[in-house]
Amino acid sequence: MKKMLTDMHTHTTFSHDGKDSPAKMLESAQRQGIAFYGVSEHFDYDYDYTQMTEEERLALVNGDEESYFHELRHLQEDYEGVMNVAVGAEFGYSDNPDVQRQYLETYEKYRPDFVINSVHGVDGKDFARYSFGGMTKAEIFRSYLALVRRSLDVPYPYDIVGHVGYVARYVPFENRAFDLKEFGKEIDELLKTIIKKGKILEVNTQNKTLENRTLPAEPILRRYYELGGRKISFGSDAHLTERIGDKREEVMEMLKKIGFTYVTVPFRGEYIKIEL
C-alpha cells in the first residue's frame, strides 16, 4: 500500500522569512506526492520590528491576515480531491496577555484549520537575534523550558507544540544538546503536560547546524514515548520548495525504532492518524 506522506509545518512568502509563493509551494508538494500538506505562516504579534529589515517587515502576515486566508482558502479549493491542504497558523508565544488575546481574536475570526504553538524568543526578539549576555547554558535552557511550559497554558486553541529545543540552534556553546540527565525534570514536566492536554508534539527537521536530526532530539522523543506520548506530527519547517518533506524517510525510520506507528494530522478539530 502506498504511503501517505505528510508535512504540516511550512511557510510561504506570507511569512517574513518565506522564499517561495503559496502557489509554488503547493505545486511542489503535490508533485512530491504529499497527501496532507499544512501551511503555517508566522503570526508574531509581539515582534520587535526594529530588529527586522524593511523587506522582512513588508512580508509579515501581521496586519494582512485577510489576504493570507483569502488566497490560501482559494488554493485549498483548487487542490480539493488532489491533495489535502490545511490552512493553518504558527502563533509565536508571548507572555504578554494582550498578545495572547490578539491570537485568540485572530483564531476566532479566521478559524485556521490547525495551529502550531511555538516559542521563538523573548521580549519580541527571536533567539536568532538575541544576545544571551553571559548566561550559562543551564540558565538559558531552563529559562527556555519554563517559557515553553507556560506556552502550553495559553487561552487560544492550538494543536501542535512546535520545534521543542529551538533555542539550541542559536546558543553560543559547542555542546548544544538538551541533556536529559541535567534537564530531565523540566523536560518531563513539559512532555507530561503535552500528553495530559492531548496536544501533538512536532518532529521538526529544520535543525540548522545542530548535530541532532530533529527538534526535539531523539532522546527527548524516546522519553516522550516512554511517558505514553503517541501524538506526533512531521514538519519540515520548509521556507522554500527544496525543503518540503526534508529528511522525512530518515526520520520515519527513527520514529519506528522508538516505537511510534503513526503520525497525527490535525484538521479542523479532528486528529487523523496516518501510518508511518
Accessible surface in RSA format (square Angstrom, percent):
REM  Atomic radii and reference values for relative SASA: ProtOr
REM  Chains: A
REM  Algorithm: Lee & Richards
REM  Probe-radius: 1.40
REM  Slices: 20
REM RES _ NUM      All-atoms   Total-Side   Main-Chain    Non-polar    All polar
REM                ABS   REL    ABS   REL    ABS   REL    ABS   REL    ABS   REL
RES MET A   1   219.93 113.9 134.29  88.9  85.64 203.9 109.05  92.7 110.89 146.9
RES LYS A   2   173.70  84.7 151.54  93.0  22.16  52.8 110.81  99.7  62.88  67.0
RES LYS A   3    95.76  46.7  80.94  49.7  14.82  35.3  68.30  61.5  27.47  29.3
RES MET A   4    87.03  45.1  81.79  54.1   5.24  12.5  53.05  45.1  33.98  45.0
RES LEU A   5    39.75  22.1  39.75  28.4   0.00   0.0  39.75  27.9   0.00   0.0
RES THR A   6     0.82   0.6   0.82   0.8   0.00   0.0   0.28   0.4   0.54   0.8
RES ASP A   7     0.00   0.0   0.00   0.0   0.00   0.0   0.00   0.0   0.00   0.0
RES MET A   8     2.14   1.1   2.10   1.4   0.04   0.1   1.83   1.6   0.32   0.4
RES HIS A   9     0.56   0.3   0.56   0.4   0.00   0.0   0.25   0.3   0.31   0.4
RES THR A  10     0.00   0.0   0.00   0.0   0.00   0.0   0.00   0.0   0.00   0.0
RES HIS A  11     0.00   0.0   0.00   0.0   0.00   0.0   0.00   0.0   0.00   0.0
RES THR A  12     0.00   0.0   0.00   0.0   0.00   0.0   0.00   0.0   0.00   0.0
RES THR A  13    61.46  43.7  51.62  52.3   9.84  23.4  40.21  54.0  21.25  32.1
RES PHE A  14    29.09  14.6  26.73  16.6   2.37   6.2  28.86  17.5   0.24   0.7
RES SER A  15     0.68   0.6   0.00   0.0   0.68   1.6   0.42   0.9   0.26   0.4
RES HIS A  16    26.80  14.6  14.62  10.2  12.18  31.2   5.60   5.8  21.20  24.7
RES ASP A  17    46.32  32.4  42.15  42.0   4.17   9.9  24.94  58.7  21.39  21.3
RES GLY A  18    12.25  15.1   0.00   N/A  12.25  15.1   0.00   0.0  12.25  27.4
RES LYS A  19   140.50  68.5 115.68  71.0  24.82  59.1  68.88  62.0  71.62  76.3
RES ASP A  20    20.10  14.1  17.86  17.8   2.23   5.3   2.23   5.3  17.86  17.8
RES SER A  21    46.95  39.7  43.73  58.4   3.22   7.4  34.60  73.7  12.35  17.3
RES PRO A  22     4.22   3.1   4.22   3.8   0.00   0.0   4.22   3.5   0.00   0.0
RES ALA A  23    51.88  47.7  48.99  75.6   2.89   6.6  49.70  70.0   2.17   5.8
RES LYS A  24   109.51  53.4 106.18  65.2   3.33   7.9  61.68  55.5  47.83  50.9
RES MET A  25     0.00   0.0   0.00   0.0   0.00   0.0   0.00   0.0   0.00   0.0
RES LEU A  26     0.00   0.0   0.00   0.0   0.00   0.0   0.00   0.0   0.00   0.0
RES GLU A  27    88.50  50.8  88.32  66.8   0.18   0.4  21.89  42.3  66.61  54.4
RES SER A  28     6.60   5.6   6.50   8.7   0.11   0.2   0.31   0.7   6.30   8.8
RES ALA A  29     0.00   0.0   0.00   0.0   0.00   0.0   0.00   0.0   0.00   0.0
RES GLN A  30    71.60  40.0  65.14  47.6   6.47  15.4   3.68   7.8  67.92  51.5
RES ARG A  31   163.60  68.7 127.20  64.8  36.41  86.7  67.96  92.9  95.65  58.0
RES GLN A  32    79.32  44.4  55.36  40.5  23.95  57.0  39.12  83.3  40.20  30.5
RES GLY A  33    30.39  37.5   0.00   N/A  30.39  37.5  22.84  62.7   7.54  16.9
RES ILE A  34     7.54   4.3   2.67   2.0   4.87  11.7   2.67   1.9   4.87  13.2
RES ALA A  35    21.55  19.8  14.71  22.7   6.84  15.6  21.50  30.3   0.05   0.1
RES PHE A  36    23.80  11.9  23.78  14.7   0.02   0.0  23.80  14.4   0.00   0.0
RES TYR A  37     0.17   0.1   0.00   0.0   0.17   0.4   0.00   0.0   0.17   0.2
RES GLY A  38     0.00   0.0   0.00   N/A   0.00   0.0   0.00   0.0   0.00   0.0
RES VAL A  39     0.00   0.0   0.00   0.0   0.00   0.0   0.00   0.0   0.00   0.0
RES SER A  40     0.00   0.0   0.00   0.0   0.00   0.0   0.00   0.0   0.00   0.0
RES GLU A  41     0.00   0.0   0.00   0.0   0.00   0.0   0.00   0.0   0.00   0.0
RES HIS A  42    13.39   7.3  13.22   9.2   0.16   0.4  11.18  11.5   2.21   2.6
RES PHE A  43     0.00   0.0   0.00   0.0   0.00   0.0   0.00   0.0   0.00   0.0
RES ASP A  44     7.63   5.3   7.63   7.6   0.00   0.0   0.32   0.8   7.31   7.3
RES TYR A  45    32.64  15.2  12.20   6.9  20.44  53.2  12.37   9.3  20.27  25.0
RES ASP A  46    45.49  31.9  28.30  28.2  17.19  40.6  18.56  43.7  26.93  26.9
RES TYR A  47    18.23   8.5  11.13   6.3   7.10  18.5   9.70   7.3   8.53  10.5
RES ASP A  48    38.13  26.7  31.09  30.9   7.03  16.6  15.22  35.8  22.90  22.8
RES TYR A  49    92.46  43.2  89.71  51.0   2.76   7.2  73.82  55.5  18.64  23.0
RES THR A  50   117.30  83.4  84.53  85.7  32.77  78.1  83.75 112.5  33.55  50.7
RES GLN A  51    61.69  34.5  45.78  33.5  15.91  37.9   5.90  12.6  55.78  42.3
RES MET A  52     9.72   5.0   0.00   0.0   9.72  23.2   1.61   1.4   8.11  10.7
RES THR A  53    80.66  57.4  72.70  73.7   7.96  19.0  78.06 104.9   2.60   3.9
RES GLU A  54   114.81  65.9 108.80  82.3   6.01  14.3  30.51  59.0  84.30  68.8
RES GLU A  55   141.24  81.1 134.99 102.1   6.25  14.9  50.78  98.2  90.46  73.9
RES GLU A  56    35.52  20.4  35.44  26.8   0.08   0.2  11.37  22.0  24.15  19.7
RES ARG A  57    99.54  41.8  87.22  44.5  12.31  29.3  25.07  34.3  74.46  45.1
RES LEU A  58   144.74  80.6 113.57  81.3  31.17  78.3 117.74  82.7  26.99  72.6
RES ALA A  59    28.80  26.5  18.63  28.7  10.18  23.1  27.11  38.2   1.69   4.5
RES LEU A  60    13.15   7.3   5.14   3.7   8.01  20.1   5.14   3.6   8.01  21.6
RES VAL A  61     0.87   0.6   0.00   0.0   0.87   2.1   0.64   0.6   0.22   0.6
RES ASN A  62    25.02  17.3   8.61   8.3  16.42  39.5   8.74  21.0  16.29  15.7
RES GLY A  63    75.96  93.7   0.00   N/A  75.96  93.7  37.92 104.1  38.04  85.2
RES ASP A  64    59.43  41.6  57.91  57.6   1.52   3.6  18.41  43.3  41.03  40.9
RES GLU A  65    24.22  13.9  23.79  18.0   0.43   1.0   2.38   4.6  21.83  17.8
RES GLU A  66   108.80  62.5 107.08  81.0   1.72   4.1  54.92 106.2  53.88  44.0
RES SER A  67    50.16  42.4  42.76  57.1   7.39  17.0  20.59  43.8  29.57  41.4
RES TYR A  68     0.00   0.0   0.00   0.0   0.00   0.0   0.00   0.0   0.00   0.0
RES PHE A  69     9.17   4.6   8.92   5.5   0.24   0.6   9.17   5.6   0.00   0.0
RES HIS A  70   113.00  61.8 104.80  72.8   8.20  21.0  67.78  69.9  45.21  52.6
RES GLU A  71    68.15  39.1  65.24  49.4   2.91   6.9  24.82  48.0  43.33  35.4
RES LEU A  72     0.00   0.0   0.00   0.0   0.00   0.0   0.00   0.0   0.00   0.0
RES ARG A  73    57.58  24.2  57.31  29.2   0.27   0.6  41.08  56.1  16.50  10.0
RES HIS A  74    92.31  50.5  91.53  63.6   0.78   2.0  67.19  69.2  25.12  29.2
RES LEU A  75    25.21  14.0  25.21  18.0   0.00   0.0  25.21  17.7   0.00   0.0
RES GLN A  76    24.07  13.5  20.97  15.3   3.10   7.4  14.66  31.2   9.41   7.1
RES GLU A  77   113.05  64.9  98.78  74.7  14.27  34.0  35.08  67.9  77.97  63.7
RES ASP A  78   104.66  73.3  72.58  72.2  32.07  75.8  24.54  57.8  80.11  79.9
RES TYR A  79    35.25  16.5  35.25  20.1   0.00   0.0  20.74  15.6  14.50  17.9
RES GLU A  80   140.84  80.9 117.62  89.0  23.22  55.3  46.65  90.2  94.19  76.9
RES GLY A  81    85.14 105.0   0.00   N/A  85.14 105.0  43.11 118.3  42.03  94.1
RES VAL A  82    93.24  61.4  59.98  54.3  33.26  80.1  65.33  56.8  27.91  75.7
RES MET A  83     7.84   4.1   0.28   0.2   7.56  18.0   4.55   3.9   3.29   4.4
RES ASN A  84    73.30  50.5  66.73  64.5   6.57  15.8  12.60  30.3  60.70  58.7
RES VAL A  85     5.15   3.4   0.01   0.0   5.14  12.4   0.10   0.1   5.06  13.7
RES ALA A  86     4.01   3.7   3.88   6.0   0.13   0.3   3.88   5.5   0.13   0.3
RES VAL A  87     0.00   0.0   0.00   0.0   0.00   0.0   0.00   0.0   0.00   0.0
RES GLY A  88     0.00   0.0   0.00   N/A   0.00   0.0   0.00   0.0   0.00   0.0
RES ALA A  89     0.08   0.1   0.08   0.1   0.00   0.0   0.08   0.1   0.00   0.0
RES GLU A  90     0.60   0.3   0.34   0.3   0.26   0.6   0.00   0.0   0.60   0.5
RES PHE A  91     0.00   0.0   0.00   0.0   0.00   0.0   0.00   0.0   0.00   0.0
RES GLY A  92     3.21   4.0   0.00   N/A   3.21   4.0   3.07   8.4   0.14   0.3
RES TYR A  93    15.05   7.0   7.59   4.3   7.46  19.4   0.48   0.4  14.57  18.0
RES SER A  94    11.18   9.4   6.31   8.4   4.87  11.2   4.80  10.2   6.37   8.9
RES ASP A  95    72.53  50.8  54.40  54.1  18.13  42.9  33.59  79.0  38.95  38.8
RES ASN A  96    68.06  46.9  60.74  58.7   7.32  17.6  17.29  41.6  50.77  49.1
RES PRO A  97    82.44  60.1  80.80  73.7   1.65   6.0  81.69  67.4   0.76   4.7
RES ASP A  98    82.02  57.5  79.37  79.0   2.65   6.3  25.69  60.5  56.32  56.2
RES VAL A  99     8.00   5.3   8.00   7.2   0.00   0.0   8.00   7.0   0.00   0.0
RES GLN A 100    24.72  13.8  24.72  18.1   0.00   0.0   1.06   2.3  23.66  17.9
RES ARG A 101   125.69  52.8 125.49  64.0   0.21   0.5  55.66  76.1  70.04  42.4
RES GLN A 102    77.29  43.2  75.87  55.4   1.42   3.4  22.52  47.9  54.77  41.5
RES TYR A 103     0.19   0.1   0.19   0.1   0.00   0.0   0.19   0.1   0.00   0.0
RES LEU A 104    48.67  27.1  48.67  34.8   0.00   0.0  48.67  34.2   0.00   0.0
RES GLU A 105   110.44  63.4 104.88  79.3   5.56  13.2  43.40  83.9  67.04  54.7
RES THR A 106    11.96   8.5   9.16   9.3   2.80   6.7   2.72   3.7   9.24  14.0
RES TYR A 107    39.14  18.3  39.14  22.3   0.00   0.0   6.18   4.6  32.97  40.6
RES GLU A 108    94.73  54.4  78.75  59.6  15.98  38.0  20.39  39.4  74.34  60.7
RES LYS A 109   144.30  70.4 111.14  68.2  33.16  79.0  74.96  67.5  69.34  73.9
RES TYR A 110    37.98  17.7  24.23  13.8  13.75  35.8  21.64  16.3  16.35  20.2
RES ARG A 111   139.60  58.6 135.20  68.9   4.41  10.5  57.37  78.4  82.23  49.8
RES PRO A 112     6.48   4.7   0.07   0.1   6.42  23.3   0.07   0.1   6.42  39.9
RES ASP A 113     3.02   2.1   0.32   0.3   2.70   6.4   0.00   0.0   3.02   3.0
RES PHE A 114     1.74   0.9   0.00   0.0   1.74   4.5   1.74   1.1   0.00   0.0
RES VAL A 115     0.40   0.3   0.40   0.4   0.00   0.0   0.40   0.3   0.00   0.0
RES ILE A 116     0.02   0.0   0.02   0.0   0.00   0.0   0.02   0.0   0.00   0.0
RES ASN A 117     2.16   1.5   0.15   0.1   2.01   4.8   0.00   0.0   2.16   2.1
RES SER A 118     1.53   1.3   0.00   0.0   1.53   3.5   1.53   3.2   0.00   0.0
RES VAL A 119     4.89   3.2   2.50   2.3   2.39   5.8   2.50   2.2   2.39   6.5
RES HIS A 120    17.24   9.4  16.23  11.3   1.01   2.6  14.09  14.5   3.15   3.7
RES GLY A 121    12.90  15.9   0.00   N/A  12.90  15.9   4.50  12.3   8.40  18.8
RES VAL A 122    39.44  26.0  33.99  30.8   5.45  13.1  39.27  34.1   0.17   0.5
RES ASP A 123   121.89  85.4  86.14  85.7  35.75  84.5  36.39  85.6  85.50  85.3
RES GLY A 124     8.71  10.7   0.00   N/A   8.71  10.7   6.82  18.7   1.89   4.2
RES LYS A 125    73.30  35.8  70.91  43.5   2.39   5.7  17.65  15.9  55.66  59.3
RES ASP A 126    19.18  13.4  16.44  16.4   2.74   6.5   4.58  10.8  14.60  14.6
RES PHE A 127     8.17   4.1   6.75   4.2   1.41   3.7   6.75   4.1   1.41   4.0
RES ALA A 128    57.15  52.5  26.79  41.3  30.36  69.1  26.79  37.7  30.36  80.4
RES ARG A 129    86.04  36.1  58.88  30.0  27.16  64.7  30.82  42.1  55.22  33.5
RES TYR A 130    62.00  28.9  45.69  26.0  16.31  42.4  15.02  11.3  46.99  57.9
RES SER A 131    94.64  80.0  70.91  94.6  23.73  54.7  51.96 110.7  42.68  59.8
RES PHE A 132    18.40   9.2  11.93   7.4   6.47  16.8  12.90   7.8   5.50  15.7
RES GLY A 133    70.72  87.2   0.00   N/A  70.72  87.2  37.53 103.0  33.19  74.3
RES GLY A 134    81.49 100.5   0.00   N/A  81.49 100.5  42.98 118.0  38.51  86.2
RES MET A 135    69.00  35.7  59.40  39.3   9.60  22.9  45.91  39.0  23.08  30.6
RES THR A 136    72.31  51.4  67.78  68.7   4.53  10.8  69.52  93.4   2.79   4.2
RES LYS A 137    37.11  18.1  34.52  21.2   2.59   6.2  27.24  24.5   9.87  10.5
RES ALA A 138    27.24  25.1  24.90  38.4   2.35   5.3  25.27  35.6   1.98   5.2
RES GLU A 139    93.91  53.9  85.03  64.3   8.88  21.1  38.47  74.4  55.44  45.3
RES ILE A 140     5.75   3.3   4.06   3.0   1.70   4.1   4.68   3.4   1.08   2.9
RES PHE A 141     0.00   0.0   0.00   0.0   0.00   0.0   0.00   0.0   0.00   0.0
RES ARG A 142    93.54  39.3  90.15  46.0   3.39   8.1  42.60  58.2  50.95  30.9
RES SER A 143    60.48  51.1  49.36  65.9  11.12  25.6  23.35  49.7  37.13  52.0
RES TYR A 144     5.29   2.5   2.57   1.5   2.72   7.1   3.44   2.6   1.85   2.3
RES LEU A 145     3.92   2.2   1.95   1.4   1.97   5.0   2.32   1.6   1.61   4.3
RES ALA A 146    44.36  40.8  36.98  57.1   7.38  16.8  43.66  61.5   0.70   1.9
RES LEU A 147     9.37   5.2   9.37   6.7   0.00   0.0   9.37   6.6   0.00   0.0
RES VAL A 148     4.41   2.9   4.41   4.0   0.00   0.0   4.41   3.8   0.00   0.0
RES ARG A 149    62.87  26.4  62.87  32.0   0.00   0.0  26.43  36.1  36.45  22.1
RES ARG A 150   109.61  46.0 102.85  52.4   6.75  16.1  59.75  81.7  49.85  30.2
RES SER A 151     1.81   1.5   1.81   2.4   0.00   0.0   0.07   0.1   1.74   2.4
RES LEU A 152     2.22   1.2   0.02   0.0   2.21   5.5   0.02   0.0   2.21   5.9
RES ASP A 153    82.65  57.9  55.70  55.4  26.95  63.7  31.64  74.5  51.01  50.9
RES VAL A 154    17.92  11.8   0.84   0.8  17.08  41.2   2.32   2.0  15.60  42.3
RES PRO A 155    77.85  56.7  44.91  40.9  32.94 119.7  57.17  47.2  20.68 128.5
RES TYR A 156     4.24   2.0   0.09   0.0   4.15  10.8   0.83   0.6   3.41   4.2
RES PRO A 157    57.69  42.0  48.27  44.0   9.42  34.2  57.24  47.3   0.45   2.8
RES TYR A 158     9.37   4.4   5.01   2.8   4.36  11.4   5.94   4.5   3.43   4.2
RES ASP A 159    20.30  14.2  20.30  20.2   0.00   0.0   0.12   0.3  20.17  20.1
RES ILE A 160     0.42   0.2   0.42   0.3   0.00   0.0   0.42   0.3   0.00   0.0
RES VAL A 161     2.08   1.4   2.07   1.9   0.01   0.0   2.07   1.8   0.01   0.0
RES GLY A 162     4.61   5.7   0.00   N/A   4.61   5.7   0.00   0.0   4.61  10.3
RES HIS A 163     1.50   0.8   1.50   1.0   0.00   0.0   0.00   0.0   1.50   1.7
RES VAL A 164     3.21   2.1   3.02   2.7   0.18   0.4   3.19   2.8   0.02   0.1
RES GLY A 165     3.04   3.8   0.00   N/A   3.04   3.8   3.04   8.3   0.00   0.0
RES TYR A 166    11.94   5.6  11.94   6.8   0.00   0.0   2.82   2.1   9.11  11.2
RES VAL A 167     0.20   0.1   0.20   0.2   0.00   0.0   0.20   0.2   0.00   0.0
RES ALA A 168     2.94   2.7   2.94   4.5   0.00   0.0   2.94   4.1   0.00   0.0
RES ARG A 169    18.78   7.9   8.79   4.5   9.99  23.8   0.00   0.0  18.78  11.4
RES TYR A 170    60.61  28.3  39.06  22.2  21.55  56.1  37.07  27.9  23.54  29.0
RES VAL A 171     6.81   4.5   0.00   0.0   6.81  16.4   0.00   0.0   6.81  18.5
RES PRO A 172    96.40  70.3  61.48  56.0  34.92 126.9  76.39  63.1  20.01 124.4
RES PHE A 173    64.55  32.3  49.30  30.5  15.25  39.7  56.43  34.2   8.11  23.2
RES GLU A 174   181.60 104.3 143.12 108.3  38.48  91.6  65.10 125.9 116.50  95.1
RES ASN A 175    96.61  66.6  89.00  86.0   7.61  18.3  37.88  91.2  58.74  56.8
RES ARG A 176    49.21  20.7  41.45  21.1   7.76  18.5   6.67   9.1  42.53  25.8
RES ALA A 177    54.08  49.7  47.48  73.3   6.60  15.0  52.32  73.7   1.76   4.7
RES PHE A 178    23.29  11.7   9.97   6.2  13.32  34.7   9.97   6.0  13.32  38.1
RES ASP A 179    64.85  45.4  58.11  57.8   6.73  15.9  18.21  42.9  46.63  46.5
RES LEU A 180    54.04  30.1  44.19  31.6   9.86  24.8  44.41  31.2   9.64  25.9
RES LYS A 181   196.83  96.0 159.54  97.9  37.29  88.8 110.62  99.6  86.21  91.8
RES GLU A 182    79.28  45.5  63.04  47.7  16.24  38.7  30.12  58.3  49.15  40.1
RES PHE A 183     0.02   0.0   0.02   0.0   0.00   0.0   0.02   0.0   0.00   0.0
RES GLY A 184    16.82  20.7   0.00   N/A  16.82  20.7  14.99  41.1   1.83   4.1
RES LYS A 185   180.20  87.9 163.20 100.1  17.00  40.5 113.99 102.6  66.21  70.5
RES GLU A 186    48.52  27.9  41.25  31.2   7.28  17.3  29.33  56.7  19.19  15.7
RES ILE A 187     1.68   1.0   1.68   1.2   0.00   0.0   1.68   1.2   0.00   0.0
RES ASP A 188    26.30  18.4  26.30  26.2   0.00   0.0   6.48  15.2  19.82  19.8
RES GLU A 189    85.92  49.3  83.64  63.3   2.28   5.4  31.49  60.9  54.43  44.4
RES LEU A 190     1.20   0.7   1.15   0.8   0.05   0.1   1.15   0.8   0.05   0.1
RES LEU A 191     0.20   0.1   0.20   0.1   0.00   0.0   0.20   0.1   0.00   0.0
RES LYS A 192   109.45  53.4 104.56  64.2   4.89  11.6  54.10  48.7  55.35  59.0
RES THR A 193    12.93   9.2  10.24  10.4   2.69   6.4   7.41   9.9   5.52   8.3
RES ILE A 194     0.05   0.0   0.00   0.0   0.05   0.1   0.05   0.0   0.00   0.0
RES ILE A 195    55.46  31.6  40.51  30.2  14.95  36.0  44.44  32.0  11.02  29.9
RES LYS A 196   184.98  90.2 150.44  92.3  34.54  82.2 102.14  91.9  82.85  88.2
RES LYS A 197    83.92  40.9  56.04  34.4  27.88  66.4  27.50  24.8  56.42  60.1
RES GLY A 198    24.87  30.7   0.00   N/A  24.87  30.7  19.70  54.1   5.17  11.6
RES LYS A 199    40.16  19.6  38.80  23.8   1.36   3.2   7.92   7.1  32.24  34.3
RES ILE A 200     0.00   0.0   0.00   0.0   0.00   0.0   0.00   0.0   0.00   0.0
RES LEU A 201     0.00   0.0   0.00   0.0   0.00   0.0   0.00   0.0   0.00   0.0
RES GLU A 202     0.85   0.5   0.85   0.6   0.00   0.0   0.00   0.0   0.85   0.7
RES VAL A 203     0.27   0.2   0.27   0.2   0.00   0.0   0.27   0.2   0.00   0.0
RES ASN A 204     0.00   0.0   0.00   0.0   0.00   0.0   0.00   0.0   0.00   0.0
RES THR A 205     0.14   0.1   0.00   0.0   0.14   0.3   0.00   0.0   0.14   0.2
RES GLN A 206    25.46  14.2  25.39  18.6   0.07   0.2   1.65   3.5  23.81  18.1
RES ASN A 207    15.52  10.7  15.32  14.8   0.20   0.5   0.00   0.0  15.52  15.0
RES LYS A 208   113.44  55.3  81.10  49.8  32.34  77.0  41.22  37.1  72.23  76.9
RES THR A 209   106.40  75.7  83.75  84.9  22.64  54.0  82.80 111.2  23.60  35.7
RES LEU A 210    13.82   7.7   4.88   3.5   8.95  22.5   5.11   3.6   8.71  23.4
RES GLU A 211   178.89 102.7 145.03 109.7  33.87  80.6  65.92 127.5 112.98  92.2
RES ASN A 212    40.17  27.7  29.18  28.2  10.99  26.5  24.75  59.6  15.42  14.9
RES ARG A 213    83.41  35.0  79.02  40.3   4.40  10.5  27.06  37.0  56.36  34.2
RES THR A 214     0.65   0.5   0.55   0.6   0.10   0.2   0.00   0.0   0.65   1.0
RES LEU A 215     3.71   2.1   3.71   2.7   0.00   0.0   3.71   2.6   0.00   0.0
RES PRO A 216     0.76   0.6   0.00   0.0   0.76   2.8   0.76   0.6   0.00   0.0
RES ALA A 217    22.73  20.9  21.10  32.6   1.63   3.7  21.10  29.7   1.63   4.3
RES GLU A 218    46.89  26.9  45.22  34.2   1.67   4.0  15.38  29.7  31.51  25.7
RES PRO A 219    68.97  50.3  65.17  59.4   3.80  13.8  68.07  56.2   0.90   5.6
RES ILE A 220     5.52   3.1   5.52   4.1   0.00   0.0   5.52   4.0   0.00   0.0
RES LEU A 221     0.00   0.0   0.00   0.0   0.00   0.0   0.00   0.0   0.00   0.0
RES ARG A 222    94.80  39.8  94.03  47.9   0.77   1.8  34.93  47.7  59.87  36.3
RES ARG A 223    70.41  29.6  69.44  35.4   0.96   2.3  12.91  17.6  57.50  34.8
RES TYR A 224     1.72   0.8   1.72   1.0   0.00   0.0   0.00   0.0   1.72   2.1
RES TYR A 225    54.67  25.5  52.76  30.0   1.90   5.0  27.18  20.4  27.48  33.9
RES GLU A 226   123.26  70.8  85.86  65.0  37.40  89.0  41.94  81.1  81.33  66.4
RES LEU A 227    44.95  25.0  17.79  12.7  27.16  68.3  21.78  15.3  23.17  62.3
RES GLY A 228    39.24  48.4   0.00   N/A  39.24  48.4  23.93  65.7  15.32  34.3
RES GLY A 229     1.41   1.7   0.00   N/A   1.41   1.7   1.41   3.9   0.00   0.0
RES ARG A 230    89.26  37.5  84.93  43.3   4.33  10.3  35.93  49.1  53.33  32.3
RES LYS A 231    71.28  34.8  71.28  43.7   0.00   0.0  29.62  26.7  41.66  44.4
RES ILE A 232     0.13   0.1   0.13   0.1   0.00   0.0   0.13   0.1   0.00   0.0
RES SER A 233     1.73   1.5   0.93   1.2   0.80   1.8   1.15   2.4   0.58   0.8
RES PHE A 234     1.13   0.6   0.00   0.0   1.13   2.9   0.30   0.2   0.84   2.4
RES GLY A 235     0.28   0.3   0.00   N/A   0.28   0.3   0.28   0.8   0.00   0.0
RES SER A 236     0.00   0.0   0.00   0.0   0.00   0.0   0.00   0.0   0.00   0.0
RES ASP A 237     6.82   4.8   6.82   6.8   0.00   0.0   0.00   0.0   6.82   6.8
RES ALA A 238     0.00   0.0   0.00   0.0   0.00   0.0   0.00   0.0   0.00   0.0
RES HIS A 239    24.59  13.4  24.47  17.0   0.12   0.3  22.47  23.2   2.12   2.5
RES LEU A 240    58.83  32.8  58.83  42.1   0.00   0.0  58.83  41.3   0.00   0.0
RES THR A 241    16.26  11.6  14.78  15.0   1.48   3.5   5.42   7.3  10.84  16.4
RES GLU A 242   138.01  79.2 102.73  77.7  35.28  84.0  67.04 129.7  70.97  57.9
RES ARG A 243    40.35  16.9  40.22  20.5   0.13   0.3  33.17  45.3   7.18   4.3
RES ILE A 244     7.72   4.4   0.00   0.0   7.72  18.6   0.00   0.0   7.72  21.0
RES GLY A 245    15.05  18.6   0.00   N/A  15.05  18.6   4.61  12.7  10.44  23.4
RES ASP A 246    44.21  31.0  37.25  37.1   6.96  16.5   7.57  17.8  36.64  36.5
RES LYS A 247    69.46  33.9  51.17  31.4  18.30  43.6  49.50  44.6  19.97  21.3
RES ARG A 248    14.57   6.1  12.14   6.2   2.44   5.8   8.33  11.4   6.25   3.8
RES GLU A 249    84.68  48.6  82.10  62.1   2.58   6.1  68.13 131.8  16.55  13.5
RES GLU A 250    80.90  46.4  68.56  51.9  12.34  29.4  37.83  73.2  43.08  35.2
RES VAL A 251     0.00   0.0   0.00   0.0   0.00   0.0   0.00   0.0   0.00   0.0
RES MET A 252     2.04   1.1   2.04   1.3   0.00   0.0   2.04   1.7   0.00   0.0
RES GLU A 253    81.92  47.0  81.92  62.0   0.00   0.0  40.22  77.8  41.71  34.1
RES MET A 254     5.67   2.9   1.68   1.1   3.99   9.5   4.27   3.6   1.40   1.9
RES LEU A 255     0.59   0.3   0.59   0.4   0.00   0.0   0.59   0.4   0.00   0.0
RES LYS A 256    78.98  38.5  62.59  38.4  16.39  39.0  41.49  37.3  37.50  39.9
RES LYS A 257   162.41  79.2 129.90  79.7  32.50  77.4  81.87  73.7  80.54  85.8
RES ILE A 258    17.40   9.9   2.11   1.6  15.29  36.9   2.11   1.5  15.29  41.5
RES GLY A 259    24.63  30.4   0.00   N/A  24.63  30.4  18.18  49.9   6.45  14.4
RES PHE A 260     4.59   2.3   0.99   0.6   3.60   9.4   1.85   1.1   2.74   7.8
RES THR A 261    92.38  65.7  82.34  83.5  10.05  23.9  70.21  94.3  22.18  33.5
RES TYR A 262    39.84  18.6  39.05  22.2   0.78   2.0  27.03  20.3  12.81  15.8
RES VAL A 263     1.06   0.7   1.06   1.0   0.00   0.0   1.06   0.9   0.00   0.0
RES THR A 264     2.70   1.9   2.33   2.4   0.37   0.9   1.68   2.3   1.02   1.5
RES VAL A 265     1.80   1.2   1.80   1.6   0.00   0.0   1.80   1.6   0.00   0.0
RES PRO A 266     0.53   0.4   0.53   0.5   0.00   0.0   0.53   0.4   0.00   0.0
RES PHE A 267    53.16  26.6  51.94  32.2   1.22   3.2  51.94  31.5   1.22   3.5
RES ARG A 268   145.44  61.1 111.19  56.7  34.25  81.5  54.20  74.1  91.24  55.3
RES GLY A 269    70.74  87.2   0.00   N/A  70.74  87.2  34.82  95.5  35.92  80.5
RES GLU A 270   108.75  62.4 102.27  77.4   6.48  15.4  37.65  72.8  71.11  58.1
RES TYR A 271    68.78  32.1  44.03  25.1  24.75  64.4  36.10  27.1  32.68  40.3
RES ILE A 272    42.80  24.4  39.27  29.3   3.52   8.5  42.80  30.8   0.00   0.0
RES LYS A 273   140.25  68.4 116.30  71.4  23.95  57.0  67.73  61.0  72.52  77.3
RES ILE A 274    10.84   6.2   8.96   6.7   1.88   4.5  10.84   7.8   0.00   0.0
RES GLU A 275   126.75  72.8 117.24  88.7   9.50  22.6  41.71  80.7  85.04  69.4
RES LEU A 276    26.41  14.7   2.11   1.5  24.30  61.1   5.66   4.0  20.75  55.8
END  Absolute sums over single chains surface
CHAIN  1 A    12300.1       9793.8       2506.3       6260.8       6039.3
END  Absolute sums over all chains
TOTAL         12300.1       9793.8       2506.3       6260.8       6039.3
